[in-house]
Amino acid sequence: MLVNELRAPLVDEFSDYCRDLIAADAALCGISARDFDIQLRLHAPSVLAGGDFGSYGELYSELRPQLIARCSRIASYIKDTDLLANSSLLFGGGEVRRDFTVRRPDGSSVGVKFDLVAPGVGHLYQSRLHYMLSARADTMVEAGCYLQGASHPLTYLAFSLCDRPGIIRALRLQGIPAERGNVLVLTRALGLSGAAHNLMSFTMGQAVRRLRSVGCKFIVTAFNPLLGFTGSALHATNFIPFATAPVAYCYDQYGGYVTRRQSTSNNYADRCAGTYRNLLVVLGTDSAARREIRKVNTLQQVAEPANESDPARLPALDPEELRRFRRRLEGAWSPSTAHPSYAREPLSSKGQCGVSSVWLARELRRREIEATYCYGRLQFDDPAISSVDHHCWIEIGSPSDGARQIIDLTCDQADGFEQDVIYHRHDELARKGIHYEPVTRLAFDELPNDRVWPRYTQLEESMRAKWGMQTLYESV
């Protein structure tokens, strides 16, 4: 009943009208009709907004080039990833057993393993395979189930810290003792073709056990009835509805869907107003948490997310902690994390400024500090110190504010400069003859689309191997 109340009748009608067209174009792209329909529904608000439109056939023709392009792109990556995930082992289906095998219809078995997913592989699944084609920069935990001999998972789940205060408030209003230090948000979930029918719920069950070890008591996720989702899989894994939240449908200058996070820094994003809402659901990871969520008997209304940070309030960071960050990063640097210009030189901070700045921006986001990734020139008045023409660093504060903070974990790239970490006001550095001149500024959520991201995933994987997975308590 809840799902039906949140559906969009006009979008449903549009989808039903185009059923045959969807089936034909899905076959053309090499993708399922269901996946093609999701893309149609995702883009429908862009042509249905305002209610003044022609026939559904005309609207479909308007959207068709975008749908064909996106679905063909997804299909090509799915085909390649199916090979890496050994999906062909499950042609004909199967059922996962508690002994970590998949029982196939012919009676034979295939081994399955639950494990964490490497950041680079996770980026592929989020940016190329998931229907939103958008990677979350703040992903904290990635996990999935692998068939025997596979390098890539057949099912994939991604979790992030909850950075929406409205969600925490809605949980507390339901009597649930939620806080940033005990809640994770399931942000991406997908299964490749040929997955056993219960493999996703099996994956979720294993993920719950793993997430308990990092301090997670509650898992929150949202599903979108406008896209035709019914929530049956979430219901089967004991998620309970607790709130609804508004959905923003944003599109770039080419008509392609972009997420809310992308749209905040995309000058060309067109946002379609509407009354669409997601259903938010919560799952407890242990018996105590499950008892808490049984108290839920109403639905809260989560408001539109707002920027609740005060740009005039600059955080006071611990310089010694920044130096500890630098020492940890040094242990994770490698030729694969260095900019290609320095990959053949002796390992040092040179070429590591980009990945180190991304890592720091991510660390600050976990602490509710929004930082800007800057690329440009580092110049010195002292002629004995060489300038760095291609450099990256982090800034906190407005770009027009002379008091904005500069954080540079690799400033010793400048030959003749003895410091390895800078944490100071921009105007005070300038008075000392140290000039940070950005050419490009990127918000944290834009970074997965930047060329630095593949090298950053190598750094993150090395950091996890050396220092272990962070707990929620460490992150907040």
PEBEL-V313613 format. One record per pair of residues at least 4 apart in sequence whose C-alpha atoms are under 8 Angstrom apart, sorted by the first residue. I is the first residue (numbers start at 1). J is the second residue. D is the distance in whole Angstrom. If there is no record, write none. Layout:
I/J/D, I/J/D
This chain:
1/5/6, 2/6/7, 3/7/6, 3/225/6, 3/230/7, 3/231/8, 3/279/8, 4/225/8, 6/225/6, 6/226/7, 6/276/7, 6/277/6, 6/278/7, 6/279/8, 7/12/8, 7/225/5, 7/226/5, 7/228/8, 8/12/6, 8/225/8, 8/226/5, 8/276/7, 9/13/6, 10/14/6, 11/15/6, 11/41/6, 11/44/7, 11/45/8, 11/226/7, 12/16/6, 12/226/8, 12/228/8, 13/17/6, 14/18/6, 14/56/6, 15/19/6, 15/37/7, 15/40/7, 15/41/7, 17/56/7, 18/22/6, 18/56/8, 18/57/7, 18/60/7, 19/23/6, 20/24/6, 21/25/6, 22/26/6, 22/33/6, 22/36/7, 22/37/7, 23/27/6, 23/32/8, 23/33/5, 24/28/6, 25/29/6, 25/36/8, 25/68/7, 26/30/6, 26/31/5, 26/32/6, 26/33/5, 26/36/6, 26/71/8, 27/31/6, 27/32/7, 27/33/8, 29/68/7, 29/71/6, 29/72/5, 29/75/7, 30/72/7, 30/75/6, 31/35/7, 31/36/7, 31/71/7, 31/72/8, 31/75/6, 32/36/6, 33/37/6, 34/38/6, 35/39/7, 35/71/8, 35/131/8, 36/40/6, 36/67/7, 36/71/6, 37/41/6, 37/227/8, 38/42/6, 38/131/8, 38/227/5, 38/228/7, 39/43/6, 39/67/6, 39/70/8, 39/71/8, 39/131/7, 40/44/6, 40/63/8, 40/67/7, 41/45/8, 41/226/7, 41/227/5, 41/228/8, 42/226/8, 42/227/6, 42/249/8, 42/257/7, 43/47/8, 43/63/7, 43/256/7, 43/257/6, 44/48/6, 45/49/6, 45/249/7, 45/272/7, 46/249/8, 46/251/7, 46/255/8, 46/272/6, 47/53/7, 47/59/7, 48/52/7, 48/53/7, 49/272/6, 49/273/7, 49/274/8, 53/59/8, 54/58/6, 54/59/7, 55/59/6, 56/60/6, 57/61/6, 58/62/6, 59/63/6, 60/64/6, 61/65/8, 63/67/6, 64/68/6, 65/69/6, 66/70/6, 66/255/7, 66/256/7, 67/71/6, 68/72/6, 69/73/6, 70/74/6, 71/75/6, 72/76/6, 73/77/7, 73/128/8, 74/78/6, 74/128/6, 74/129/5, 74/130/8, 74/131/8, 75/79/6, 76/80/7, 77/81/6, 77/128/6, 77/129/6, 78/82/6, 78/129/6, 78/192/7, 79/83/7, 80/84/7, 81/85/6, 81/152/7, 82/86/6, 82/87/5, 82/88/8, 82/154/8, 82/192/7, 82/193/7, 83/87/6, 83/88/8, 84/150/6, 84/151/6, 84/152/6, 85/146/7, 85/147/7, 85/150/5, 85/151/6, 85/152/5, 85/153/6, 85/154/6, 86/147/7, 86/148/8, 86/149/8, 86/150/6, 86/154/8, 87/91/7, 87/147/8, 87/154/7, 87/192/7, 87/193/7, 87/194/6, 87/195/7, 88/194/7, 89/110/7, 90/94/7, 90/104/7, 90/194/6, 90/195/7, 90/196/7, 91/194/6, 92/104/7, 92/105/7, 92/194/7, 93/104/6, 93/105/7, 93/194/6, 93/195/7, 93/196/5, 93/197/7, 94/102/6, 94/103/5, 94/104/4, 94/105/6, 94/195/8, 94/196/5, 94/197/7, 95/102/5, 95/103/5, 95/104/7, 95/196/5, 95/197/6, 95/198/6, 95/199/7, 96/100/7, 96/101/6, 96/102/4, 96/103/6, 96/196/7, 96/198/6, 96/199/6, 96/202/7, 97/101/5, 97/102/6, 97/103/7, 100/111/6, 100/112/5, 100/113/7, 101/109/6, 101/110/5, 101/111/4, 101/112/5, 102/109/5, 102/110/5, 102/111/6, 102/112/7, 102/196/7, 103/107/6, 103/108/6, 103/109/5, 103/110/7, 104/108/5, 104/109/6, 104/110/8, 110/147/7, 110/148/7, 111/147/6, 111/148/5, 112/145/6, 112/146/5, 112/147/5, 112/148/6, 113/145/5, 113/146/5, 113/147/6, 113/148/7, 114/143/7, 114/144/6, 114/145/4, 114/146/6, 114/203/7, 114/206/7, 115/143/6, 115/144/6, 115/145/6, 115/146/8, 116/141/8, 116/142/6, 116/143/4, 116/144/6, 117/121/7, 117/122/6, 117/142/5, 117/143/5, 117/144/6, 117/153/8, 118/122/6, 118/142/7, 118/461/6, 119/123/6, 119/142/7, 119/457/5, 119/458/8, 119/460/7, 119/461/6, 120/124/7, 120/454/7, 120/457/5, 120/458/7, 121/125/7, 121/152/7, 122/126/6, 122/142/7, 122/156/8, 122/158/8, 123/127/6, 123/128/8, 123/135/6, 124/128/5, 124/129/7, 125/129/5, 125/130/6, 125/156/8, 126/130/5, 126/132/8, 126/133/6, 126/134/6, 126/135/5, 126/136/7, 126/188/7, 127/132/8, 127/133/4, 127/134/5, 127/135/5, 128/133/5, 128/134/8, 129/133/7, 130/134/8, 130/188/7, 130/189/8, 130/190/7, 132/257/8, 132/258/8, 132/259/7, 134/258/8, 134/259/7, 135/448/6, 136/187/8, 136/445/7, 136/448/7, 137/362/7, 137/444/7, 137/445/6, 137/446/8, 137/447/7, 137/448/6, 138/160/6, 138/161/8, 138/362/6, 138/365/8, 138/366/8, 138/445/8, 139/158/6, 139/159/6, 139/160/5, 139/161/8, 140/158/8, 140/159/6, 140/160/5, 140/161/7, 141/158/6, 141/159/5, 141/160/7, 142/156/7, 142/157/6, 142/158/4, 142/159/6, 143/156/6, 143/157/5, 143/158/7, 143/207/7, 144/153/6, 144/154/7, 144/155/5, 144/156/4, 144/157/6, 144/203/6, 144/207/8, 145/153/5, 145/154/6, 145/155/5, 145/156/7, 145/199/8, 145/203/6, 146/150/6, 146/151/8, 146/152/7, 146/153/4, 146/154/6, 146/155/8, 147/153/7, 147/154/7, 154/191/6, 154/192/5, 154/195/7, 155/189/8, 155/190/6, 155/191/4, 155/192/6, 155/195/8, 155/199/7, 155/200/6, 155/203/7, 156/188/8, 156/189/6, 156/190/5, 156/191/6, 157/186/7, 157/187/8, 157/188/6, 157/189/5, 157/190/7, 157/204/8, 158/186/6, 158/187/6, 158/188/5, 158/189/7, 159/184/6, 159/185/5, 159/186/5, 159/187/6, 159/188/7, 160/184/6, 160/185/5, 160/186/7, 160/187/7, 161/180/7, 161/183/7, 161/184/5, 161/185/6, 161/366/7, 161/472/8, 162/167/8, 162/168/8, 162/180/6, 162/183/6, 162/184/6, 162/185/6, 163/180/8, 163/368/8, 164/168/7, 164/305/7, 165/169/6, 166/170/6, 166/302/6, 166/303/7, 166/305/7, 167/171/6, 167/302/7, 168/172/6, 168/178/6, 168/179/6, 168/180/7, 169/173/6, 170/174/7, 170/242/8, 170/243/7, 170/300/6, 170/301/8, 170/302/7, 171/175/7, 171/176/5, 171/177/7, 171/178/6, 171/242/7, 172/176/5, 172/177/6, 172/178/6, 173/300/8, 174/242/7, 174/295/7, 174/296/6, 174/297/8, 174/298/8, 174/300/8, 175/292/7, 175/295/7, 175/296/8, 176/292/6, 176/293/6, 176/295/8, 177/292/8, 178/182/6, 178/183/7, 178/218/8, 179/183/6, 180/184/8, 180/472/8, 180/476/7, 181/215/7, 181/216/7, 181/472/5, 181/473/5, 181/475/8, 181/476/6, 182/215/6, 182/216/5, 182/217/5, 182/218/6, 182/472/7, 182/473/8, 183/216/6, 183/217/6, 183/218/5, 183/219/6, 183/220/7, 184/216/6, 184/218/7, 184/219/5, 184/220/6, 185/219/6, 185/220/5, 185/221/6, 186/219/7, 186/220/6, 186/221/5, 187/221/7, 191/195/6, 191/200/7, 195/199/7, 198/202/6, 199/203/6, 200/204/6, 201/205/6, 201/233/7, 201/236/8, 201/237/6, 202/206/6, 203/207/6, 204/208/6, 204/237/8, 205/209/7, 205/237/8, 206/210/7, 207/211/6, 208/212/6, 208/285/6, 209/213/7, 209/285/7, 210/214/7, 211/215/7, 211/216/5, 211/285/8, 212/216/5, 212/217/6, 212/285/6, 212/286/8, 213/471/8, 214/469/8, 214/470/7, 214/471/4, 214/472/6, 214/473/8, 215/471/6, 215/472/6, 215/473/7, 216/285/7, 216/472/7, 217/284/6, 217/285/5, 217/286/7, 217/289/6, 218/282/7, 218/283/6, 218/284/5, 218/285/6, 218/289/7, 219/282/6, 219/283/5, 219/284/6, 219/285/7, 220/280/7, 220/281/6, 220/282/4, 220/283/6, 221/280/6, 221/281/6, 221/282/7, 222/278/6, 222/279/6, 222/280/4, 222/281/6, 223/229/7, 223/231/7, 223/278/6, 223/279/6, 223/280/7, 224/228/7, 224/229/6, 224/277/7, 224/278/5, 224/279/7, 225/229/5, 225/230/6, 225/278/7, 225/279/8, 226/276/8, 231/235/6, 232/236/6, 233/237/7, 234/238/6, 234/239/5, 235/239/5, 235/240/7, 238/283/6, 239/281/6, 239/282/5, 239/283/5, 240/281/5, 240/282/5, 240/283/6, 240/293/7, 240/296/8, 241/279/7, 241/280/6, 241/281/4, 241/282/6, 241/296/8, 241/299/7, 242/279/8, 242/280/6, 242/281/6, 242/282/7, 242/296/6, 242/297/8, 242/298/7, 242/299/5, 242/300/6, 243/279/6, 243/280/5, 243/281/7, 243/298/8, 243/299/4, 243/300/4, 243/301/6, 243/302/7, 244/277/6, 244/278/5, 244/279/5, 244/280/5, 244/299/7, 244/300/6, 244/301/5, 244/302/6, 245/277/5, 245/278/5, 245/279/7, 245/280/7, 245/301/6, 245/302/5, 245/303/6, 245/304/7, 246/275/7, 246/276/6, 246/277/4, 246/278/6, 246/302/7, 246/303/7, 246/304/6, 247/275/8, 247/276/6, 247/277/5, 247/278/6, 248/259/8, 248/260/6, 248/271/7, 248/272/7, 248/273/7, 248/274/8, 248/276/8, 249/257/7, 249/258/8, 249/259/7, 249/260/7, 249/271/6, 249/272/6, 249/273/8, 250/257/6, 250/258/5, 250/259/6, 250/260/7, 250/263/6, 250/269/6, 250/270/5, 250/271/4, 250/272/6, 251/255/5, 251/256/5, 251/257/4, 251/258/5, 251/263/8, 251/268/8, 251/269/5, 251/270/5, 251/271/6, 252/256/5, 252/257/7, 252/258/7, 252/266/8, 252/268/5, 252/269/4, 252/270/6, 253/268/5, 253/269/6, 253/270/7, 258/262/6, 258/263/6, 258/269/8, 259/263/6, 260/264/7, 261/265/8, 261/445/6, 262/266/6, 262/445/7, 262/446/7, 263/267/8, 263/269/6, 265/443/7, 265/446/8, 282/293/7, 283/290/7, 283/293/7, 284/288/8, 284/289/5, 284/290/4, 284/292/8, 284/293/7, 285/289/6, 285/290/7, 286/290/6, 287/291/6, 288/292/6, 289/293/7, 290/294/6, 291/295/7, 311/397/6, 311/398/7, 312/397/7, 312/398/8, 314/396/7, 314/397/7, 314/404/8, 314/405/8, 315/369/8, 317/321/8, 317/322/8, 318/322/7, 319/323/6, 319/423/7, 320/324/6, 321/325/6, 322/326/6, 322/409/8, 322/421/7, 323/327/6, 323/409/8, 323/421/7, 324/328/6, 325/329/6, 326/330/6, 326/409/6, 326/410/8, 326/421/8, 327/331/7, 328/332/7, 328/463/8, 329/333/6, 329/356/7, 329/463/7, 330/349/8, 332/459/6, 332/462/5, 332/463/6, 332/466/8, 333/337/6, 333/338/7, 333/347/8, 333/352/7, 333/459/7, 333/462/8, 334/338/7, 334/347/7, 334/459/8, 335/342/8, 335/343/5, 335/344/7, 335/347/7, 336/343/7, 336/455/6, 336/458/7, 337/352/7, 337/355/7, 337/455/5, 337/456/7, 337/458/6, 337/459/6, 338/342/6, 338/343/6, 338/350/7, 338/351/5, 338/352/5, 338/355/8, 338/455/7, 339/343/6, 339/351/5, 339/352/7, 339/354/8, 340/344/8, 340/351/8, 341/351/7, 342/350/7, 342/351/6, 343/351/8, 348/352/8, 349/353/7, 349/410/6, 349/412/7, 349/413/6, 350/410/8, 350/413/5, 352/356/6, 352/410/7, 353/357/6, 353/391/7, 353/392/5, 353/393/7, 353/409/7, 353/410/6, 354/358/6, 354/391/7, 354/392/5, 354/393/7, 354/452/6, 354/456/8, 355/359/6, 355/452/6, 355/453/8, 355/455/7, 355/456/5, 355/459/7, 356/360/6, 356/409/7, 356/410/8, 356/456/8, 357/361/6, 357/373/7, 357/392/7, 357/393/6, 357/394/6, 357/408/7, 357/409/7, 358/362/6, 358/373/7, 358/444/8, 358/447/8, 358/456/7, 359/363/6, 359/456/7, 359/460/8, 360/364/6, 360/394/8, 361/365/6, 361/370/7, 361/371/6, 361/372/7, 361/373/7, 361/394/7, 361/444/7, 362/366/6, 362/444/7, 363/367/7, 363/475/8, 364/368/6, 364/369/5, 364/370/7, 364/371/7, 365/369/5, 365/370/6, 365/371/7, 366/475/6, 366/476/6, 367/475/7, 367/476/5, 370/396/7, 370/444/8, 371/394/6, 371/395/6, 371/396/5, 371/397/7, 371/443/7, 371/444/7, 372/394/6, 372/395/5, 372/396/6, 372/441/6, 372/442/6, 372/443/5, 372/444/6, 373/392/7, 373/393/6, 373/394/5, 373/395/7, 373/441/6, 373/442/5, 373/443/6, 373/444/7, 374/392/5, 374/393/5, 374/394/6, 374/395/7, 374/438/6, 374/439/7, 374/440/6, 374/441/5, 374/442/6, 375/390/7, 375/391/6, 375/392/4, 375/393/7, 375/438/5, 375/439/6, 375/440/5, 375/441/7, 376/389/7, 376/390/6, 376/391/5, 376/392/6, 376/436/7, 376/437/6, 376/438/4, 376/439/5, 376/440/7, 377/387/7, 377/388/6, 377/389/5, 377/390/6, 377/391/6, 377/436/6, 377/437/5, 377/438/6, 377/439/8, 378/387/6, 378/388/5, 378/389/6, 378/390/8, 378/391/7, 378/434/7, 378/435/6, 378/436/5, 378/437/6, 379/386/8, 379/387/5, 379/388/7, 379/389/8, 379/434/6, 379/435/5, 379/436/7, 379/437/8, 380/385/6, 380/386/7, 380/387/6, 380/433/5, 380/434/5, 380/435/6, 381/433/5, 381/434/7, 382/433/7, 384/416/6, 385/414/7, 385/415/6, 385/416/5, 385/417/6, 386/414/5, 386/415/5, 386/416/7, 387/414/6, 387/415/8, 388/413/7, 388/414/6, 392/408/8, 393/406/7, 393/407/6, 393/408/5, 393/409/7, 394/406/6, 394/407/5, 394/408/6, 395/404/7, 395/405/5, 395/406/5, 395/407/6, 396/404/6, 396/405/5, 396/406/7, 397/401/7, 397/403/8, 397/404/5, 397/405/7, 398/404/6, 399/404/7, 402/425/7, 402/426/6, 402/427/5, 403/425/5, 403/426/6, 403/427/6, 403/428/8, 404/425/6, 404/426/6, 404/427/8, 405/423/7, 405/424/6, 405/425/5, 405/426/6, 406/422/7, 406/423/6, 406/424/5, 406/425/6, 406/426/6, 407/421/7, 407/422/6, 407/423/5, 407/424/7, 408/421/6, 408/422/5, 408/423/7, 409/420/6, 409/421/5, 409/422/7, 410/420/6, 410/421/6, 411/417/8, 411/419/7, 411/420/5, 411/421/6, 411/422/7, 412/416/8, 412/417/6, 412/418/6, 412/419/6, 412/420/5, 412/421/8, 413/417/8, 424/428/7, 424/429/7, 425/429/6, 426/430/6, 426/435/8, 426/436/8, 427/431/6, 428/432/6, 429/433/6, 429/434/5, 429/435/7, 430/434/5, 430/435/5, 430/436/8, 442/446/6, 442/447/7, 443/447/7, 446/450/7, 447/452/8, 447/453/7, 448/453/5, 449/453/7, 452/456/6, 453/457/6, 454/458/7, 455/459/7, 456/460/6, 457/461/6, 458/462/6, 459/463/6, 460/464/6, 461/465/6, 462/466/6, 463/467/6, 463/468/7, 464/468/5, 464/469/6, 470/474/6, 470/475/7, 471/475/6, 472/476/6
